[in-house]
Amino acid sequence: MSDTIIKVENISKRYRIGLQEKKADTFAQQMVNVLKYPIDNFKKIKSLGKFQGEPSLTGGREEEGVHWALKDVSFEVKQGEVLGIIGKNGAGKSTLLKILSKITEPTSGRIEMYGRVAALLEVGTGFHPELTGRENIYMNGTILGMTKKEIDRKLEEIIDFSGVEKYVDTPVKFYSSGMRVRLGFSVAAHLDPEILIIDEVLAVGDFEFQKRCLGKMEEVAGGGRTVLFVSHNMGAVKELCHNALILEKGKVVKYGTSELMVANYYNRDQTIEIGKPKVEDYHQRTFKGSEVLIHDIKFKEFGENIPVIPMHSNLELILVVESKIEFRGANFNFRIGNEEGLNLGGRFSLDDGFKVDLYPGINEFSLNLFEIPLTQGKYFITFGVNQSENTIAWDIIKDYPLFEIINDNQFNFFENRPWGINHFKVDWRKVDKNESIYGIEQDKRIL
């Protein structure tokens, strides 16, 4: 049996949008329009669900006033996978989730879903203002598919998580908008479905509650449930999701690992002024007649663009070397610097046990940089190729624009680099009692 739990095939969704009517220029035209209005209005209502002809999605003539929110969207999700869906506002993300949640039907296409589905789309929707928070928990939980026994079992946990325990027996009409949303999220977050659909819920509440939401989503994602997760918080997408897809104008334009898709999403609107510079402009002049020249530097996943990437991304460079000779055992070297000209580190290929074998013509080599530990800013590479570690270089490319790192940390700790240039990746935990180097109870203090 296949472990595919969601299968979406060529889903499209079409809407009719309103058009501005041409205004009458004369009093006579206005009177005619008044008389014709009932008939014209009846025709409009009758045509709302009808479309003239069936123009294809591939370029046929489109009827005026028709908008395609989704066009031929296809993907599969495996059991236990957490899939991120990212894109600009208006890309079709929410429309896709509403179709998967059976709130609306697709115009065309086919969906297969196996298991109980719960959706966190517009949390807090449907709360009755005259009922108390406690009563709304039971009503909203029932609407979302929970049984009374489930709600009874999780009631105290839901109330505690929401942070509104002091007001839980007060009518919801006296709640602030933030309290209402927090209570709605708390109910929805304690569902136990096989498939959970989440739309931008990490934007609810204050800073403290957002941290709690993220922790709950990590718990859900780590619990083996299948999750579809839409968010503009790229740090959360990278942290929670295995894979991600990018929606653009209703179409899937990219699919892959979440880290790579986040980097691609940033690069679809990159703002680096320098664009893709010419490598020949960065040669040291004395090497232009050399037997070996660095012909180009490309980026495996970004083509001609200088990458814009989040912190701790991986990056693969393709080094294109043109050689007039055959030479075995040459040596690459590189260093990375920042905008202030500070050298941040580098390597020799021979130190890593890699000997460069060159042949007449074009030679390509791959250089992978893993979990780049730098904070936001623009960075540059100086790259050289020579016969061995201590010989004069054949060619050097100096301060070639390498990448720009942007801050995708949801808590914005790295604004204006208050912590320095490097962004350390660490793990925090409390030492267990039996691991204590003091051999004492953890709740006691040494004064």
Secondary structure, 3 states (H helix, E strand, C coil): CCCEEEEEEEEEEEEECCCCCCCCCCHHHHHHHHHHHHHHHHHHHHHCCCCCCCCCCCCCCCCCCEEEEEEEEEEEEECCCEEEEECCCCCCHHHHHHHHCCCCCCCEEEEEECCCEEEECCCCCCCCCCCEHHHHHHHHHHHCCCCHHHHHHHHHHHHHHHCCHHHCCCEHHHCCHHHHHHHHHHHHHCCCCCEEEEECHHHCCCHHHHHHHHHHHHHHHCCCCEEEEECCCHHHHHHHCCEEEEEECCEEEEEEEHHHHHHHHHHCCCCCCCCCCCHHHHECHHHCCCCEEEEEEEECCCECCCCEEECCCCEEEEEEEEECCCEEEEEEEEEEEECCCCEEEEEECHHHCCCEEECCEEEEEEEEECCCCECCEEEEEEEEEECCCCCCEEEEEEEEEEEEEECCCCCCCCCCCCCCCECCCCCCCCCCHHHCCCCCCCCCCCC
